[in-house]
Amino acid sequence: MVDPTSDLNEDVPEEEAPECAVCGESLAENPDHRVVTWVDEESVRIEHFCGDDCRDSWQE
């Protein structure tokens, strides 16, 4: 499922696109990216991942 609020599928330049929190890969051309969002001490935190493997290794 594509997040309809995401700018990643709308010609975001690679230098402005988020990078995977684990391997550093640019997510500009990655349709399989994953995002984890959580609240930490009243602040919203977001991490981007290039796929399930990087997300799973970050969560461990």
Biopython code that builds the backbone (N, CA, C, O; Angstrom):
import numpy as np
from Bio.PDB.StructureBuilder import StructureBuilder

atoms = [
    (1, "MET", "N", (0.840, -1.175, 0.000)),
    (1, "MET", "CA", (0.000, 0.000, 0.000)),
    (1, "MET", "C", (0.886, 1.240, 0.000)),
    (1, "MET", "O", (1.864, 1.315, 0.743)),
    (2, "VAL", "N", (0.541, 2.190, -0.823)),
    (2, "VAL", "CA", (1.269, 3.444, -0.892)),
    (2, "VAL", "C", (0.581, 4.456, 0.004)),
    (2, "VAL", "O", (-0.635, 4.631, -0.067)),
    (3, "ASP", "N", (1.350, 5.117, 0.841)),
    (3, "ASP", "CA", (0.813, 6.149, 1.709)),
    (3, "ASP", "C", (0.427, 7.354, 0.851)),
    (3, "ASP", "O", (1.305, 7.945, 0.222)),
    (4, "PRO", "N", (-0.832, 7.736, 0.800)),
    (4, "PRO", "CA", (-1.244, 8.857, -0.060)),
    (4, "PRO", "C", (-0.691, 10.203, 0.386)),
    (4, "PRO", "O", (-0.764, 11.173, -0.369)),
    (5, "THR", "N", (-0.142, 10.287, 1.589)),
    (5, "THR", "CA", (0.434, 11.555, 2.051)),
    (5, "THR", "C", (1.926, 11.640, 1.776)),
    (5, "THR", "O", (2.552, 12.659, 2.068)),
    (6, "SER", "N", (2.507, 10.575, 1.213)),
    (6, "SER", "CA", (3.938, 10.533, 0.968)),
    (6, "SER", "C", (4.309, 11.287, -0.291)),
    (6, "SER", "O", (3.614, 11.198, -1.303)),
    (7, "ASP", "N", (5.414, 12.036, -0.231)),
    (7, "ASP", "CA", (5.933, 12.739, -1.395)),
    (7, "ASP", "C", (6.910, 11.883, -2.186)),
    (7, "ASP", "O", (7.381, 12.319, -3.237)),
    (8, "LEU", "N", (7.231, 10.686, -1.720)),
    (8, "LEU", "CA", (8.286, 9.900, -2.356)),
    (8, "LEU", "C", (7.941, 9.487, -3.780)),
    (8, "LEU", "O", (8.851, 9.277, -4.583)),
    (9, "ASN", "N", (6.702, 9.365, -4.114)),
    (9, "ASN", "CA", (6.327, 8.965, -5.466)),
    (9, "ASN", "C", (6.036, 10.171, -6.349)),
    (9, "ASN", "O", (5.431, 10.017, -7.410)),
    (10, "GLU", "N", (6.440, 11.335, -5.950)),
    (10, "GLU", "CA", (6.131, 12.543, -6.708)),
    (10, "GLU", "C", (7.387, 13.322, -7.060)),
    (10, "GLU", "O", (7.494, 14.510, -6.755)),
    (11, "ASP", "N", (8.339, 12.653, -7.703)),
    (11, "ASP", "CA", (9.542, 13.297, -8.222)),
    (11, "ASP", "C", (10.355, 14.049, -7.180)),
    (11, "ASP", "O", (10.802, 15.168, -7.433)),
    (12, "VAL", "N", (10.549, 13.456, -6.027)),
    (12, "VAL", "CA", (11.416, 14.039, -5.014)),
    (12, "VAL", "C", (12.852, 13.791, -5.448)),
    (12, "VAL", "O", (13.214, 12.644, -5.712)),
    (13, "PRO", "N", (13.689, 14.833, -5.532)),
    (13, "PRO", "CA", (15.089, 14.627, -5.918)),
    (13, "PRO", "C", (15.796, 13.720, -4.916)),
    (13, "PRO", "O", (15.498, 13.750, -3.722)),
    (14, "GLU", "N", (16.739, 12.909, -5.413)),
    (14, "GLU", "CA", (17.424, 11.948, -4.556)),
    (14, "GLU", "C", (18.100, 12.614, -3.372)),
    (14, "GLU", "O", (18.110, 12.049, -2.279)),
    (15, "GLU", "N", (18.667, 13.802, -3.560)),
    (15, "GLU", "CA", (19.352, 14.483, -2.466)),
    (15, "GLU", "C", (18.391, 14.983, -1.382)),
    (15, "GLU", "O", (18.831, 15.294, -0.275)),
    (16, "GLU", "N", (17.101, 15.067, -1.674)),
    (16, "GLU", "CA", (16.110, 15.502, -0.686)),
    (16, "GLU", "C", (15.304, 14.346, -0.102)),
    (16, "GLU", "O", (14.583, 14.531, 0.878)),
    (17, "ALA", "N", (15.416, 13.182, -0.678)),
    (17, "ALA", "CA", (14.653, 12.020, -0.216)),
    (17, "ALA", "C", (15.249, 11.479, 1.074)),
    (17, "ALA", "O", (16.457, 11.589, 1.289)),
    (18, "PRO", "N", (14.425, 10.899, 1.932)),
    (18, "PRO", "CA", (14.963, 10.290, 3.153)),
    (18, "PRO", "C", (15.833, 9.095, 2.802)),
    (18, "PRO", "O", (15.743, 8.540, 1.707)),
    (19, "GLU", "N", (16.680, 8.708, 3.754)),
    (19, "GLU", "CA", (17.556, 7.550, 3.592)),
    (19, "GLU", "C", (17.161, 6.485, 4.594)),
    (19, "GLU", "O", (16.589, 6.779, 5.644)),
    (20, "CYS", "N", (17.470, 5.252, 4.258)),
    (20, "CYS", "CA", (17.220, 4.131, 5.160)),
    (20, "CYS", "C", (18.021, 4.332, 6.440)),
    (20, "CYS", "O", (19.214, 4.632, 6.391)),
    (21, "ALA", "N", (17.369, 4.167, 7.580)),
    (21, "ALA", "CA", (18.018, 4.358, 8.878)),
    (21, "ALA", "C", (19.076, 3.292, 9.165)),
    (21, "ALA", "O", (19.915, 3.484, 10.045)),
    (22, "VAL", "N", (19.051, 2.177, 8.441)),
    (22, "VAL", "CA", (19.999, 1.096, 8.697)),
    (22, "VAL", "C", (21.152, 1.115, 7.697)),
    (22, "VAL", "O", (22.316, 1.145, 8.098)),
    (23, "CYS", "N", (20.843, 1.097, 6.392)),
    (23, "CYS", "CA", (21.907, 0.969, 5.390)),
    (23, "CYS", "C", (22.241, 2.271, 4.674)),
    (23, "CYS", "O", (23.249, 2.340, 3.970)),
    (24, "GLY", "N", (21.414, 3.312, 4.838)),
    (24, "GLY", "CA", (21.699, 4.605, 4.235)),
    (24, "GLY", "C", (21.272, 4.746, 2.782)),
    (24, "GLY", "O", (21.557, 5.770, 2.162)),
    (25, "GLU", "N", (20.599, 3.749, 2.221)),
    (25, "GLU", "CA", (20.145, 3.814, 0.830)),
    (25, "GLU", "C", (19.096, 4.909, 0.674)),
    (25, "GLU", "O", (18.209, 5.055, 1.515)),
    (26, "SER", "N", (19.204, 5.673, -0.404)),
    (26, "SER", "CA", (18.201, 6.700, -0.696)),
    (26, "SER", "C", (16.877, 6.024, -1.033)),
    (26, "SER", "O", (16.855, 4.993, -1.705)),
    (27, "LEU", "N", (15.788, 6.597, -0.572)),
    (27, "LEU", "CA", (14.472, 6.020, -0.820)),
    (27, "LEU", "C", (13.747, 6.700, -1.970)),
    (27, "LEU", "O", (12.551, 6.478, -2.161)),
    (28, "ALA", "N", (14.450, 7.526, -2.739)),
    (28, "ALA", "CA", (13.833, 8.272, -3.836)),
    (28, "ALA", "C", (13.222, 7.352, -4.884)),
    (28, "ALA", "O", (12.154, 7.657, -5.414)),
    (29, "GLU", "N", (13.862, 6.250, -5.193)),
    (29, "GLU", "CA", (13.381, 5.335, -6.229)),
    (29, "GLU", "C", (12.977, 3.992, -5.652)),
    (29, "GLU", "O", (13.009, 2.986, -6.361)),
    (30, "ASN", "N", (12.597, 3.952, -4.384)),
    (30, "ASN", "CA", (12.295, 2.687, -3.724)),
    (30, "ASN", "C", (10.807, 2.602, -3.385)),
    (30, "ASN", "O", (10.364, 3.183, -2.395)),
    (31, "PRO", "N", (10.040, 1.885, -4.197)),
    (31, "PRO", "CA", (8.594, 1.780, -3.927)),
    (31, "PRO", "C", (8.266, 0.877, -2.744)),
    (31, "PRO", "O", (7.126, 0.871, -2.280)),
    (32, "ASP", "N", (9.241, 0.112, -2.243)),
    (32, "ASP", "CA", (8.999, -0.828, -1.145)),
    (32, "ASP", "C", (9.425, -0.283, 0.209)),
    (32, "ASP", "O", (9.559, -1.046, 1.166)),
    (33, "HIS", "N", (9.640, 1.021, 0.307)),
    (33, "HIS", "CA", (10.123, 1.578, 1.571)),
    (33, "HIS", "C", (9.110, 1.368, 2.689)),
    (33, "HIS", "O", (7.913, 1.211, 2.449)),
    (34, "ARG", "N", (9.617, 1.368, 3.899)),
    (34, "ARG", "CA", (8.789, 1.216, 5.102)),
    (34, "ARG", "C", (9.073, 2.392, 6.020)),
    (34, "ARG", "O", (10.169, 2.952, 6.012)),
    (35, "VAL", "N", (8.077, 2.759, 6.808)),
    (35, "VAL", "CA", (8.209, 3.872, 7.746)),
    (35, "VAL", "C", (7.685, 3.418, 9.099)),
    (35, "VAL", "O", (6.621, 2.806, 9.192)),
    (36, "VAL", "N", (8.444, 3.726, 10.152)),
    (36, "VAL", "CA", (8.008, 3.451, 11.526)),
    (36, "VAL", "C", (7.854, 4.802, 12.208)),
    (36, "VAL", "O", (8.769, 5.625, 12.192)),
    (37, "THR", "N", (6.696, 5.022, 12.803)),
    (37, "THR", "CA", (6.397, 6.277, 13.488)),
    (37, "THR", "C", (5.997, 5.966, 14.922)),
    (37, "THR", "O", (5.256, 5.016, 15.172)),
    (38, "TRP", "N", (6.494, 6.775, 15.874)),
    (38, "TRP", "CA", (6.136, 6.578, 17.265)),
    (38, "TRP", "C", (6.233, 7.912, 18.008)),
    (38, "TRP", "O", (6.824, 8.872, 17.513)),
    (39, "VAL", "N", (5.644, 7.954, 19.199)),
    (39, "VAL", "CA", (5.703, 9.144, 20.044)),
    (39, "VAL", "C", (6.706, 8.883, 21.153)),
    (39, "VAL", "O", (6.650, 7.859, 21.833)),
    (40, "ASP", "N", (7.634, 9.836, 21.326)),
    (40, "ASP", "CA", (8.685, 9.716, 22.332)),
    (40, "ASP", "C", (8.753, 11.031, 23.092)),
    (40, "ASP", "O", (9.170, 12.053, 22.548)),
    (41, "GLU", "N", (8.341, 10.997, 24.353)),
    (41, "GLU", "CA", (8.341, 12.195, 25.196)),
    (41, "GLU", "C", (7.647, 13.379, 24.508)),
    (41, "GLU", "O", (8.205, 14.471, 24.404)),
    (42, "GLU", "N", (6.430, 13.135, 24.050)),
    (42, "GLU", "CA", (5.571, 14.142, 23.436)),
    (42, "GLU", "C", (6.071, 14.655, 22.087)),
    (42, "GLU", "O", (5.596, 15.686, 21.612)),
    (43, "SER", "N", (7.010, 13.966, 21.470)),
    (43, "SER", "CA", (7.487, 14.306, 20.131)),
    (43, "SER", "C", (7.238, 13.123, 19.204)),
    (43, "SER", "O", (7.379, 11.969, 19.610)),
    (44, "VAL", "N", (6.872, 13.410, 17.970)),
    (44, "VAL", "CA", (6.687, 12.356, 16.989)),
    (44, "VAL", "C", (8.035, 12.036, 16.367)),
    (44, "VAL", "O", (8.755, 12.936, 15.935)),
    (45, "ARG", "N", (8.370, 10.773, 16.322)),
    (45, "ARG", "CA", (9.636, 10.309, 15.740)),
    (45, "ARG", "C", (9.311, 9.455, 14.521)),
    (45, "ARG", "O", (8.317, 8.729, 14.515)),
    (46, "ILE", "N", (10.136, 9.540, 13.504)),
    (46, "ILE", "CA", (9.927, 8.793, 12.263)),
    (46, "ILE", "C", (11.263, 8.234, 11.792)),
    (46, "ILE", "O", (12.270, 8.942, 11.787)),
    (47, "GLU", "N", (11.271, 6.974, 11.399)),
    (47, "GLU", "CA", (12.441, 6.362, 10.770)),
    (47, "GLU", "C", (11.991, 5.734, 9.459)),
    (47, "GLU", "O", (10.912, 5.146, 9.382)),
    (48, "HIS", "N", (12.818, 5.860, 8.433)),
    (48, "HIS", "CA", (12.542, 5.301, 7.112)),
    (48, "HIS", "C", (13.461, 4.116, 6.868)),
    (48, "HIS", "O", (14.602, 4.099, 7.331)),
    (49, "PHE", "N", (12.956, 3.117, 6.134)),
    (49, "PHE", "CA", (13.722, 1.910, 5.841)),
    (49, "PHE", "C", (13.496, 1.509, 4.393)),
    (49, "PHE", "O", (12.424, 1.742, 3.836)),
    (50, "CYS", "N", (14.514, 0.904, 3.784)),
    (50, "CYS", "CA", (14.414, 0.517, 2.377)),
    (50, "CYS", "C", (13.556, -0.732, 2.184)),
    (50, "CYS", "O", (13.122, -1.008, 1.066)),
    (51, "GLY", "N", (13.305, -1.482, 3.236)),
    (51, "GLY", "CA", (12.475, -2.679, 3.132)),
    (51, "GLY", "C", (12.303, -3.355, 4.478)),
    (51, "GLY", "O", (12.751, -2.859, 5.512)),
    (52, "ASP", "N", (11.649, -4.486, 4.435)),
    (52, "ASP", "CA", (11.349, -5.217, 5.661)),
    (52, "ASP", "C", (12.603, -5.699, 6.396)),
    (52, "ASP", "O", (12.639, -5.687, 7.626)),
    (53, "ASP", "N", (13.631, -6.122, 5.651)),
    (53, "ASP", "CA", (14.841, -6.648, 6.299)),
    (53, "ASP", "C", (15.522, -5.586, 7.159)),
    (53, "ASP", "O", (15.900, -5.857, 8.298)),
    (54, "CYS", "N", (15.679, -4.375, 6.616)),
    (54, "CYS", "CA", (16.314, -3.303, 7.395)),
    (54, "CYS", "C", (15.430, -2.886, 8.571)),
    (54, "CYS", "O", (15.927, -2.648, 9.671)),
    (55, "ARG", "N", (14.130, -2.801, 8.339)),
    (55, "ARG", "CA", (13.216, -2.449, 9.430)),
    (55, "ARG", "C", (13.289, -3.486, 10.549)),
    (55, "ARG", "O", (13.346, -3.132, 11.727)),
    (56, "ASP", "N", (13.288, -4.759, 10.179)),
    (56, "ASP", "CA", (13.337, -5.827, 11.186)),
    (56, "ASP", "C", (14.651, -5.797, 11.958)),
    (56, "ASP", "O", (14.648, -5.999, 13.172)),
    (57, "SER", "N", (15.774, -5.549, 11.285)),
    (57, "SER", "CA", (17.057, -5.511, 11.988)),
    (57, "SER", "C", (17.143, -4.302, 12.912)),
    (57, "SER", "O", (17.783, -4.376, 13.961)),
    (58, "TRP", "N", (16.511, -3.193, 12.542)),
    (58, "TRP", "CA", (16.483, -1.996, 13.395)),
    (58, "TRP", "C", (15.647, -2.261, 14.641)),
    (58, "TRP", "O", (16.007, -1.811, 15.729)),
    (59, "GLN", "N", (14.533, -2.986, 14.504)),
    (59, "GLN", "CA", (13.648, -3.254, 15.630)),
    (59, "GLN", "C", (14.244, -4.248, 16.616)),
    (59, "GLN", "O", (13.821, -4.290, 17.772)),
    (60, "GLU", "N", (15.212, -5.045, 16.189)),
    (60, "GLU", "CA", (15.819, -6.042, 17.081)),
    (60, "GLU", "C", (16.779, -5.386, 17.962)),
    (60, "GLU", "O", (17.404, -6.044, 18.793)),
]
sb = StructureBuilder()
sb.init_structure("model")
sb.init_model(0)
sb.init_chain("A")
sb.init_seg("    ")
for serial, (resi, resn, name, xyz) in enumerate(atoms, 1):
    if name == "N":
        sb.init_residue(resn, " ", resi, " ")
    sb.init_atom(name, np.array(xyz, "f"), 0.0, 1.0, " ", f" {name:<3s}", serial, name[0])
structure = sb.get_structure()
